[in-house]
Amino acid sequence: MNPLGDARQKFNIQYFLVGILFIVFDLEIIFLFPYATVLYENSYLAFWSMSIFLFILTIGFIYEYTKGALKWVK
């Protein structure tokens, strides 16, 4: 098989940034599944701690959106 181009071509840093942000938010969303399975068995402390976690997650997402980290540049 003949190669079509250089194997060491340059990638835009935006590609890596979006990948890292996806991994970070994907891992944080995984924390929601165990909480959702035992939602009605939790106490108010668990509810408020998860509410604070989601609030911080939302603030981080808004910060990234306002800084333009999720805009794809051609």
C-alpha positions, 0 to 999 in steps of 0.5 A: 500500500502506498502512503498518500501523504506525510505521516507527520502532518500538522494538526490544529491545536483545536482538534486536541483541545476538543478531544481533551474537553470531551474526555473531561466532560465524559468522565464527569458525566459518568459520575451521574449514573450511580447517583441516578440508580439510587436517586430515591434512596439518597439523603438530602446531603447526597442531593445537595452534593450532586447539585453542587457538582452539577452547578460547578460542571455547568459553570465550567461548560459556560466558561469554555463556551464563552472563551470560544474553546468549542468553536471550530475554526477552518 
